[in-house]
Amino acid sequence: MLPFKLIYHDRYDLNLGSHIFPARKYRLIRQRLLETGVAEEADFLAPCPARDEDILLVHEAEWVKRLRTGTLDYLQLLKLELPYSRQMVEGFWLAAGGTLLASQLAMTQGAGVNIGGGFHHAFAGHGEGFCAIHDVAVAVRAMQREGRLRRVLIVDCDVHQGNGTAAIFTGDAEVFTFSIHQRDNYPYEKPHSHLDVNLEDGVGDEEYLRLLDEGLAKAVEFSRPEMVQYVAGADPYERDQLGGLNVTLGGLRARDNLVMDWARRAGAPVVVTLAGGYAEETADTVAIHCATIEAVARALVGGHAE
Ligand SMILES: [Zn+2]
């Protein structure tokens, strides 16, 4: 039995068919964790959808209403890059509820994992790049409102810059945003995070890990976090279809260990969300996400990572 909960819901699957976003990955991750003995049924916990009052701590009422009532206009749908459906909207509300639940549990368990979420391209008033609701921001704001914490560090290792995160927390003295991403890739307009590391095309393990380590050192020192929100995108992977870096499976494991090590040095609980992953083989994306969860387990149980 794991020392932390895995938050998961069957309806995280946005039912997108052959869309490039492999929403079925969530179900496959759960399956693989069970098959490999990393987790057992009792480790999983289903979230409730986020409450609208929590969603509204981040998002504009008009955007929430349009999602609820299915009245997105053409441009809004174009930016979101997802076909509209009730099930899609329900999936985003569940993902936000899931990241909040993972955050609440992390305060006592040291870590919380949402097998979903990490929708870092969502802005307060619109959605972009497969992200309609910013689950991480909703969780952070809700936790702050409950008085559970003040200072949060968001570490975004998805290959695409966390533009929604940066925009939402611009000028916020308590939430520090750190994004390490491929420079010449989506999103082409990158609002400034508190710390951005812009990587050249084709960066491999060694350089990636060195720059991540340096970035984490700065981010932790500056933010003195009471919680780390780790957006653990699988798309820096060398065989990702939407990424242009050359990070190997081993490099990604080292990345996870590095984030966990820095969080422990900061004495902060960690909340993991999955974000992107578009490997040619969905099995690779699933394996990367599962390895992240194993890194969390090792860090909590054994202290040091492999
Ligand atoms: Zn991505």
Residues whose N, C-alpha, C, O or C-beta is under 5 A from the ligand:
A	BS01	ZN	D158 V159 H160 G233 D235 G276
